[in-house]
Amino acid sequence: MEKKTIKVVAAIIRKDSKVFATQRGYGDYKDWWEFPGGKIEPGETPEAALAREIKEELDSEIAVEQYLTTVEHDYPEFHLSMDCYWCKVKSGKLTLLEHEAAKWLPLDNLRQVNWLPADVKVVEAIEKSQQSYQDINAETIDRWIREGWEWGKPISHECFDRAKNRDWDVLLTPTKPVPHEWLGELKGKRILGLASGGGQQMPVFAALGAICTVLDYSPLQLESERMVAEREGYDIRIIRGDMTKRLPFEDGEFDVIFHPVSNCYVEDVRPIWRECFRVLRPGGRLLAGTDHYINYIVDSEEKKIVNSLPFNPLRNLDQRRQLEEEDAGMQFSHSLEEQIGGQLEAGFRLLALYEDTNGEGRLHEMNIPTFLAMLSQKPN
């Protein structure tokens, strides 16, 4: 028999770096802690229900500021669906009319009380919301790698040996190999793999005689680089770094930057292009793979246009929910003005480009390009 679903709302009332928690004074979960709130009445919006409940429970008026998450939890007798919002007090002193106790808890120490089972999930969402999107992406990618993610599988010893014998290919995008002439002769060249961890491209470049540096934000991607280098006996400089920050390199340090699809995990790509320009020598080349915005406007079956642009989960809560449901980290669409125009603004000359598909799915079957690979050069 299907359980009855009860729709409720919860207020995460914030003051400075603390949130307000209340202790239940009745029922099976007496003395457990929860975020204040209650049932949504027929015809009420979640925001109106929350304002009413806080007035009834705490004799205070609140401003409902921002949606955080919806918690789904099965209790023995019913299924709870709880919409949770960040709030602040407009007036009143949060007087306890129904609860037996209350506390202001620091955001970095919320687990000091015994939370109701559903509210534990709210705490998890709060903790996640305090992370930078870069940290969320690093955790997500490491989890994908543990689950067998295609782009986290390092090359084999046999593949490395073939590269040493000049039998090799590398990818910037899902399916089309990079033309060898884009890279040219790599022996002795200083090459930066920017967000290029995983032990897939850099071992090939090392086998071809390049002097390699890799920068990535995923610990497991970098561990793959270290493992392959130790197995094959070559040197590589491995740096955990955030490409949204100033790169930890000198001006003109590299001959080549290899930057496969990854800036879809970054909100603003223009600073990345400027940093690439800075750390390349005059005449140096940038090889970059980028995601079109097409993947971000369609539904999961790639049949309907469902999203507006830009796709930005930091500004659009519905888009953030989509990513959370798909365990897709924090991703962002970027226009051609940002991708190509951003390189031109940084000072690059665009030399060549090609398009690519997803490699699977309906858009791929219809041969609709969703990725772009570009070869650019810093003028002499």
C-alpha positions as CSV (number, residue, x, y, z in Angstrom):
1,M,0.0,0.0,0.0
2,E,1.4,3.4,-1.0
3,K,2.2,5.7,1.8
4,K,0.4,9.0,2.2
5,T,2.6,12.0,1.2
6,I,2.6,15.0,3.5
7,K,3.9,18.3,2.1
8,V,5.6,20.5,4.6
9,V,7.9,23.5,4.6
10,A,10.9,24.3,6.9
11,A,12.6,27.6,7.7
12,I,16.4,27.8,7.9
13,I,16.4,31.1,9.9
14,R,19.9,32.6,9.5
15,K,21.6,35.3,11.6
16,D,25.2,36.0,10.7
17,S,26.9,32.6,10.7
18,K,24.3,30.8,12.7
19,V,20.9,29.1,12.1
20,F,17.9,28.6,14.4
21,A,17.1,25.0,15.6
22,T,14.1,24.0,17.7
23,Q,13.5,21.0,19.9
24,R,10.3,19.0,19.6
25,G,8.3,18.6,22.8
26,Y,5.8,15.9,21.8
27,G,5.3,12.6,20.0
28,D,7.6,9.8,19.0
29,Y,10.4,12.2,18.3
30,K,10.1,14.2,21.5
31,D,13.4,15.9,22.4
32,W,14.8,15.6,18.8
33,W,15.7,18.7,16.9
34,E,14.3,20.2,13.8
35,F,14.0,23.3,11.7
36,P,10.7,25.1,12.4
37,G,7.9,24.9,9.9
38,G,4.8,22.8,9.2
39,K,2.2,21.6,6.7
40,I,1.2,23.4,3.5
41,E,-2.5,24.0,3.6
42,P,-4.6,23.6,0.4
43,G,-4.2,26.6,-1.9
44,E,-1.1,27.9,-0.1
45,T,2.3,28.5,-1.6
46,P,5.3,27.1,0.3
47,E,6.4,30.7,1.1
48,A,3.0,31.6,2.5
49,A,2.8,28.4,4.5
50,L,6.2,29.1,6.0
51,A,5.3,32.7,7.0
52,R,2.1,31.4,8.6
53,E,3.8,28.5,10.5
54,I,6.6,30.7,11.9
55,K,4.0,33.2,13.1
56,E,2.1,30.4,14.8
57,E,5.1,28.6,16.3
58,L,7.4,31.5,17.1
59,D,5.3,34.6,17.1
60,S,7.6,36.3,14.5
61,E,7.5,37.5,11.0
62,I,10.1,36.2,8.6
63,A,11.3,37.1,5.1
64,V,11.6,34.0,2.9
65,E,14.7,34.7,1.0
66,Q,15.9,31.7,-1.0
67,Y,15.0,28.1,-1.7
68,L,17.6,25.6,-0.5
69,T,16.4,22.1,-1.2
70,T,13.4,19.6,-1.1
71,V,13.9,16.7,1.2
72,E,12.1,13.4,0.5
73,H,12.0,11.0,3.4
74,D,10.1,7.9,4.3
75,Y,8.8,7.7,7.9
76,P,7.1,4.4,8.9
77,E,3.6,5.8,8.6
78,F,4.0,8.4,5.8
79,H,6.3,9.9,3.2
80,L,7.5,13.4,3.9
81,S,8.2,16.0,1.2
82,M,9.8,19.1,2.8
83,D,10.6,22.3,0.9
84,C,13.3,24.2,2.7
85,Y,14.1,27.9,2.5
86,W,16.7,30.3,3.9
87,C,14.9,32.9,5.9
88,K,15.6,35.9,8.2
89,V,13.6,37.5,11.0
90,K,11.7,40.7,10.0
91,S,10.1,41.3,13.4
92,G,9.6,39.4,16.6
93,K,11.8,37.6,19.1
94,L,11.3,33.9,18.0
95,T,9.2,33.2,21.1
96,L,8.7,29.4,21.7
97,L,5.0,28.7,21.5
98,E,5.1,25.0,20.6
99,H,8.7,23.8,21.0
100,E,10.4,23.0,24.3
101,A,13.8,24.6,23.5
102,A,15.8,26.3,20.8
103,K,19.4,27.1,19.9
104,W,21.4,29.2,17.5
105,L,23.8,26.7,15.9
106,P,27.0,27.7,14.0
107,L,26.9,26.8,10.3
108,D,30.1,24.9,10.7
109,N,28.9,22.8,13.7
110,L,25.3,21.8,13.0
111,R,25.6,18.2,14.1
112,Q,26.0,18.9,17.8
113,V,22.3,18.1,18.4
114,N,20.2,15.0,17.6
115,W,18.2,15.9,14.4
116,L,15.0,14.3,13.2
117,P,15.8,11.9,10.4
118,A,14.4,14.2,7.6
119,D,16.2,17.2,9.1
120,V,19.5,15.4,8.9
121,K,19.1,15.7,5.1
122,V,18.5,19.4,5.5
123,V,21.7,19.7,7.5
124,E,23.6,17.9,4.6
125,A,22.1,20.4,2.1
126,I,23.2,23.3,4.3
127,E,26.7,21.9,4.6
128,K,26.9,21.4,0.8
129,S,25.6,25.0,0.2
130,Q,28.6,26.3,2.2
131,Q,31.0,24.7,-0.2
132,S,32.3,26.5,-3.2
133,Y,31.0,25.1,-6.5
134,Q,34.6,24.1,-7.3
135,D,34.7,21.9,-4.3
136,I,31.3,20.4,-5.1
137,N,32.7,19.5,-8.6
138,A,35.9,18.0,-7.2
139,E,33.9,15.7,-4.9
140,T,31.5,14.9,-7.8
141,I,34.2,14.0,-10.2
142,D,36.1,11.9,-7.7
143,R,32.8,10.0,-7.0
144,W,32.3,9.5,-10.8
145,I,35.9,8.1,-11.0
146,R,35.2,5.6,-8.3
147,E,32.1,4.5,-10.2
148,G,34.1,4.0,-13.4
149,W,33.8,7.3,-15.2
150,E,35.2,7.1,-18.8
151,W,37.3,10.2,-18.5
152,G,38.9,9.0,-15.3
153,K,40.4,5.8,-16.6
154,P,44.2,6.1,-17.2
155,I,45.8,4.7,-20.3
156,S,47.3,1.2,-20.3
157,H,51.0,0.3,-20.6
158,E,50.4,-0.9,-24.1
159,C,48.9,2.4,-25.1
160,F,51.9,4.2,-23.6
161,D,54.3,2.0,-25.6
162,R,52.4,2.6,-28.8
163,A,52.7,6.4,-28.2
164,K,56.5,6.0,-27.8
165,N,56.4,4.4,-31.3
166,R,54.4,7.4,-32.7
167,D,51.1,5.5,-32.8
168,W,48.9,7.8,-30.7
169,D,45.8,9.9,-30.5
170,V,44.3,12.3,-27.9
171,L,40.9,13.8,-27.4
172,L,39.8,17.3,-26.6
173,T,36.1,16.4,-27.1
174,P,34.2,13.1,-26.8
175,T,34.9,11.3,-30.1
176,K,37.2,13.1,-32.7
177,P,40.9,12.8,-32.2
178,V,43.0,16.0,-32.3
179,P,44.8,16.5,-35.6
180,H,48.5,15.8,-34.9
181,E,49.6,18.9,-36.7
182,W,47.8,21.0,-34.1
183,L,50.5,19.8,-31.6
184,G,53.4,19.5,-33.9
185,E,56.7,18.0,-32.7
186,L,56.5,17.7,-28.9
187,K,60.0,16.6,-28.0
188,G,61.4,19.0,-25.5
189,K,58.3,21.2,-25.6
190,R,56.9,22.5,-22.2
191,I,53.2,21.5,-22.2
192,L,50.6,22.3,-19.6
193,G,47.6,20.0,-19.2
194,L,45.0,22.4,-17.9
195,A,42.2,20.5,-16.1
196,S,43.6,17.5,-17.9
197,G,44.2,15.0,-15.1
198,G,43.2,11.4,-15.4
199,G,46.3,9.8,-16.9
200,Q,44.9,9.9,-20.5
201,Q,46.6,12.7,-22.4
202,M,49.7,13.7,-20.4
203,P,51.2,10.2,-20.5
204,V,51.0,10.3,-24.3
205,F,52.7,13.7,-24.4
206,A,55.4,12.4,-22.0
207,A,55.9,9.4,-24.3
208,L,56.5,11.8,-27.2
209,G,59.2,13.6,-25.3
210,A,57.3,16.6,-23.9
211,I,58.1,18.2,-20.5
212,C,54.8,17.9,-18.8
213,T,52.9,19.8,-16.1
214,V,49.3,18.9,-15.2
215,L,46.9,21.1,-13.1
216,D,43.6,19.7,-12.0
217,Y,41.3,20.2,-9.0
218,S,40.3,16.5,-8.6
219,P,42.5,14.6,-6.3
220,L,41.7,11.3,-7.9
221,Q,42.4,12.6,-11.4
222,L,45.9,13.7,-10.2
223,E,46.4,10.4,-8.5
224,S,45.9,8.7,-11.9
225,E,48.6,11.0,-13.3
226,R,51.0,10.0,-10.5
227,M,50.2,6.3,-10.9
228,V,50.9,6.2,-14.7
229,A,54.1,8.3,-14.3
230,E,55.5,5.9,-11.7
231,R,54.5,2.9,-13.8
232,E,56.1,4.2,-16.9
233,G,59.1,5.9,-15.3
234,Y,58.8,9.5,-16.5
235,D,58.7,12.8,-14.6
236,I,55.7,15.1,-14.5
237,R,54.9,18.1,-12.4
238,I,51.6,17.5,-10.7
239,I,49.7,20.4,-9.2
240,R,46.3,20.5,-7.5
241,G,44.9,23.9,-8.4
242,D,41.7,25.8,-9.3
243,M,41.8,27.2,-12.8
244,T,39.3,29.9,-11.8
245,K,42.2,31.5,-9.9
246,R,45.5,32.9,-11.1
247,L,47.5,30.0,-12.4
248,P,50.7,29.3,-10.3
249,F,53.0,29.7,-13.3
250,E,55.4,32.4,-14.6
251,D,54.6,34.5,-17.7
252,G,55.5,32.7,-20.9
253,E,56.3,29.4,-19.1
254,F,54.7,27.0,-21.6
255,D,54.9,26.2,-25.4
256,V,51.6,24.4,-25.5
257,I,48.4,24.3,-23.3
258,F,46.1,21.3,-23.7
259,H,42.7,22.1,-22.2
260,P,40.1,19.4,-22.8
261,V,36.4,19.9,-22.1
262,S,36.2,21.2,-18.5
263,N,35.2,24.8,-18.5
264,C,31.6,23.7,-18.4
265,Y,32.3,23.4,-14.7
266,V,33.3,27.0,-14.4
267,E,31.0,30.0,-14.2
268,D,33.2,32.6,-15.9
269,V,35.6,31.4,-18.6
270,R,37.1,34.7,-19.7
271,P,39.7,34.9,-16.9
272,I,40.8,31.4,-17.9
273,W,41.6,32.5,-21.4
274,R,43.5,35.5,-20.1
275,E,45.6,33.3,-17.8
276,C,46.3,30.9,-20.7
277,F,47.5,33.8,-22.8
278,R,49.8,35.0,-19.9
279,V,51.5,31.7,-19.2
280,L,52.1,30.8,-22.9
281,R,55.2,32.0,-24.7
282,P,54.9,34.2,-27.8
283,G,54.0,31.8,-30.6
284,G,52.7,29.3,-28.1
285,R,49.5,27.3,-28.8
286,L,46.3,26.7,-26.9
287,L,44.3,23.6,-27.8
288,A,40.9,23.8,-26.1
289,G,37.8,21.6,-26.0
290,T,34.5,23.3,-25.1
291,D,30.9,22.4,-24.6
292,H,28.3,24.1,-26.7
293,Y,25.3,25.4,-24.9
294,I,23.0,22.9,-26.7
295,N,23.3,20.2,-24.1
296,Y,22.0,22.6,-21.5
297,I,18.7,23.6,-23.2
298,V,17.3,20.1,-23.8
299,D,15.8,17.6,-21.4
300,S,17.5,14.4,-20.2
301,E,16.1,12.5,-23.2
302,E,17.3,15.2,-25.6
303,K,13.8,15.6,-27.1
304,K,12.5,18.9,-25.8
305,I,13.9,22.4,-25.2
306,V,13.3,23.0,-21.5
307,N,15.9,25.5,-20.2
308,S,16.6,29.1,-20.9
309,L,20.1,30.4,-21.3
310,P,22.5,31.0,-19.7
311,F,22.3,27.7,-17.7
312,N,23.7,28.8,-14.4
313,P,22.8,26.8,-11.2
314,L,24.1,29.6,-9.0
315,R,21.4,31.9,-10.3
316,N,18.6,29.6,-11.3
317,L,17.4,27.3,-8.6
318,D,15.4,25.0,-10.9
319,Q,18.6,24.4,-12.9
320,R,20.4,23.6,-9.8
321,R,17.8,21.1,-8.8
322,Q,18.1,19.4,-12.3
323,L,21.8,19.0,-11.7
324,E,21.4,17.6,-8.2
325,E,18.8,15.1,-9.4
326,E,21.2,13.9,-12.1
327,D,24.3,13.9,-9.8
328,A,25.9,16.2,-12.4
329,G,27.9,18.5,-10.2
330,M,27.7,22.2,-10.9
331,Q,27.7,23.0,-14.7
332,F,27.4,26.1,-16.7
333,S,26.6,26.9,-20.3
334,H,28.8,29.3,-22.2
335,S,28.1,31.2,-25.4
336,L,30.4,31.3,-28.4
337,E,31.0,34.9,-27.5
338,E,32.5,33.7,-24.2
339,Q,34.4,30.7,-25.7
340,I,35.7,32.1,-29.0
341,G,35.2,35.8,-28.3
342,G,36.9,35.4,-24.9
343,Q,40.0,34.0,-26.5
344,L,40.1,36.7,-29.1
345,E,39.7,39.3,-26.3
346,A,42.6,37.8,-24.5
347,G,44.8,38.3,-27.5
348,F,44.7,34.9,-29.2
349,R,44.5,34.3,-32.9
350,L,42.1,31.5,-33.8
351,L,43.8,29.1,-36.3
352,A,41.4,26.2,-36.7
353,L,38.4,24.5,-35.1
354,Y,36.2,21.5,-35.5
355,E,32.9,20.3,-34.0
356,D,32.0,17.1,-32.2
357,T,28.9,15.3,-30.8
358,N,28.2,13.7,-27.4
359,G,29.2,10.3,-28.6
360,E,25.9,8.8,-27.5
361,G,22.2,9.8,-27.1
362,R,19.6,11.3,-29.4
363,L,21.6,14.4,-30.4
364,H,24.5,12.2,-31.3
365,E,22.3,9.9,-33.4
366,M,21.0,13.0,-35.2
367,N,24.6,14.2,-35.8
368,I,23.9,17.4,-33.9
369,P,27.3,18.9,-32.8
370,T,27.5,19.8,-29.1
371,F,31.2,20.3,-28.6
372,L,33.8,22.6,-30.2
373,A,37.6,22.1,-30.4
374,M,39.8,25.1,-31.1
375,L,43.4,25.7,-31.9
376,S,44.6,29.2,-31.0
377,Q,48.0,30.9,-30.9
378,K,49.6,33.7,-28.9
379,P,51.1,36.1,-31.5
380,N,54.9,36.4,-31.6
